[in-house]
Amino acid sequence: MLRPMSLIVTGTIGIDTIQTPDGQEREGVLGGSGVYFAAAASFFAPTRLVAVVGEDWPDEHRAALATFAGVDASGLETRAGSKTFRWGGRYQDNMDHRDTLFTELGVLEEAPPTVPENFRDSSIVFLANGHPATQGAFLDQLPGCKLSVVDTMDLWIDIAKPDLETLLGRVDGLVLNYDEAEKFTGRRNTITAGKKLLEYGPRFVVIKKGEHGAILVHRDGVSALPAYPAEVVVDPTGAGDSFAGGMLGYIAAHEVDGDPGAFEVIHRAMAYGTVIASFNIDAFTLERVLTLTSEEIEARLAEFKRMVRVE
Amino acid sequence: MLRPMSLIVTGTIGIDTIQTPDGQEREGVLGGSGVYFAAAASFFAPTRLVAVVGEDWPDEHRAALATFAGVDASGLETRAGSKTFRWGGRYQDNMDHRDTLFTELGVLEEAPPTVPENFRDSSIVFLANGHPATQGAFLDQLPGCKLSVVDTMDLWIDIAKPDLETLLGRVDGLVLNYDEAEKFTGRRNTITAGKKLLEYGPRFVVIKKGEHGAILVHRDGVSALPAYPAEVVVDPTGAGDSFAGGMLGYIAAHEVDGDPGAFEVIHRAMAYGTVIASFNIDAFTLERVLTLTSEEIEARLAEFKRMVRVE
């Protein structure tokens, strides 16, 4: 196999508190979009993580992150006198929706991290959920970018839509949830919403529907995949970022010679994202992913491919 | 190709009134579960329709049904002095839910139709939504049945659950909606709900999720398919019955020598159902299906197979 393309992500590192409907709780666990993405992607390709934590970031979280050999955390800034981002959420009975219990922004209210000099040649870029202006400023520091994909959330659609629209004119792909696509476009039909989003400039939009799978709306076509049929959903936190990590990790590893944003590539990448996300939801926080092996991923991927195939 | 297996359906024939969120209305149009199923199935295999109408059934509905050359309507009873079943529904904005405007049961309150003597050798049987005791009595008249599939709805789960449980012990397959599976089992997770339903006896359960596709929970495995990504949804009425019609029509035509209830067969059949349902929702009532050609079905089927395939 060829040497993978360099993959970089910027996102949050969080200290999370998670409550599930069965009364279980995990307090002060490792979380954040950057962590979930990087952990998932690292199964396929070395992944550069750029993020900021405060001086309260626990040593055991640093150690847990270090168990992912493929994650290059040298771009992780520990900021003196600052506090790590903290988030608490409680899932509703159906696991589809969650209520935010508290948010302590900490370092997220301060200056964003900068891209270390030795990361500026990165080819594949994922901008995890964040303010679209900050996401854009991060992209400015990556002149070697060949494929850029951005995630967003309802907050930015509410308070920074013009910035988001500008950013969409600069990136190759957008990954967002079903209800966010509707909120952004006012179109409930997923395909119509996706096509509307393409008008802002990206080459493709991946619309995530959780347990109902994902839809790809690409300039060159439309496709859909179901989710892996999971009987046990312990904690959906980070499923979307794991999904994106699996997608871009696959692309970085396997599409070195090709067009990393081609319709067929993104479709295939969605299957990898689906499989990683299916492991992620199987236990609290990163617990399942921490023990995951490449063999387990390959086995489930083969099962998933067989499952959706129609002869 | 071998001669298709004989396929029979019993279900309603309705005079429908349908309102869509954009203010359009169709009054007094051809509808009913038996009609939608038979029309869809008839693209693949001759389909015997057993149902009752009143003497008010319009000649133009009889003529429309007759345009489906594959539908054998000789088992259609026109009952003197009785009224045809009438139903009116209004779709909500999101097209996911509908409100019933009125229901005039008419012949549905009277004796059910009996199976004509020359239909008693039927191999593949679909019992469209109806009282489970009546569905069971219909099945009693079909000693040559090789594959029986039943549909149901929330009404029967509410008022006739014991009858429904008994019926599930006699049939090979159950087809029902997402929310009905949850209502029946109290399990929200689709796979868990499907496995619970298998405990009543059927070999497989197909759980329909509308725009989110379908899940197969079979004694021999689990699979999932997305819906065909439709940008235009004019009228979802009958989509579920068309889906079942496409499934069983395919099985009757293609699985003559095999095991018609095998996991791989039902999975493949779901793709045929998905494609027929995607045409059905494209226009009011049966308007689109009335002009549908085998070439259009084959083309969309090929597109759908390519779309879900992961290389």
HADDOCK unambig.tbl for C-alpha pairs under 7 A between the chains (distance, minus, plus):
assign (segid A and resid 94 and name CA) (segid B and resid 188 and name CA) 6.99 0.50 0.50
assign (segid A and resid 189 and name CA) (segid B and resid 231 and name CA) 6.55 0.50 0.50
assign (segid A and resid 191 and name CA) (segid B and resid 229 and name CA) 6.81 0.50 0.50
assign (segid A and resid 191 and name CA) (segid B and resid 231 and name CA) 5.60 0.50 0.50
assign (segid A and resid 192 and name CA) (segid B and resid 231 and name CA) 5.95 0.50 0.50
assign (segid A and resid 212 and name CA) (segid B and resid 212 and name CA) 5.69 0.50 0.50
assign (segid A and resid 223 and name CA) (segid B and resid 307 and name CA) 5.38 0.50 0.50
assign (segid A and resid 223 and name CA) (segid B and resid 308 and name CA) 6.98 0.50 0.50
assign (segid A and resid 224 and name CA) (segid B and resid 226 and name CA) 6.14 0.50 0.50
assign (segid A and resid 224 and name CA) (segid B and resid 307 and name CA) 6.93 0.50 0.50
assign (segid A and resid 224 and name CA) (segid B and resid 308 and name CA) 6.44 0.50 0.50
assign (segid A and resid 225 and name CA) (segid B and resid 226 and name CA) 5.77 0.50 0.50
assign (segid A and resid 225 and name CA) (segid B and resid 308 and name CA) 6.13 0.50 0.50
assign (segid A and resid 226 and name CA) (segid B and resid 224 and name CA) 6.14 0.50 0.50
assign (segid A and resid 226 and name CA) (segid B and resid 225 and name CA) 5.75 0.50 0.50
assign (segid A and resid 226 and name CA) (segid B and resid 226 and name CA) 5.25 0.50 0.50
assign (segid A and resid 229 and name CA) (segid B and resid 191 and name CA) 6.84 0.50 0.50
assign (segid A and resid 231 and name CA) (segid B and resid 189 and name CA) 6.58 0.50 0.50
assign (segid A and resid 231 and name CA) (segid B and resid 191 and name CA) 5.60 0.50 0.50
assign (segid A and resid 231 and name CA) (segid B and resid 192 and name CA) 5.97 0.50 0.50
assign (segid A and resid 268 and name CA) (segid B and resid 310 and name CA) 5.66 0.50 0.50
assign (segid A and resid 268 and name CA) (segid B and resid 311 and name CA) 6.96 0.50 0.50
assign (segid A and resid 305 and name CA) (segid B and resid 310 and name CA) 5.75 0.50 0.50
assign (segid A and resid 307 and name CA) (segid B and resid 223 and name CA) 5.39 0.50 0.50
assign (segid A and resid 307 and name CA) (segid B and resid 224 and name CA) 6.94 0.50 0.50
assign (segid A and resid 308 and name CA) (segid B and resid 224 and name CA) 6.47 0.50 0.50
assign (segid A and resid 308 and name CA) (segid B and resid 225 and name CA) 6.15 0.50 0.50
assign (segid A and resid 308 and name CA) (segid B and resid 308 and name CA) 6.16 0.50 0.50
assign (segid A and resid 308 and name CA) (segid B and resid 309 and name CA) 6.57 0.50 0.50
assign (segid A and resid 309 and name CA) (segid B and resid 308 and name CA) 6.60 0.50 0.50
assign (segid A and resid 309 and name CA) (segid B and resid 309 and name CA) 5.36 0.50 0.50
assign (segid A and resid 310 and name CA) (segid B and resid 268 and name CA) 5.65 0.50 0.50
assign (segid A and resid 310 and name CA) (segid B and resid 305 and name CA) 5.75 0.50 0.50
assign (segid A and resid 311 and name CA) (segid B and resid 268 and name CA) 6.94 0.50 0.50
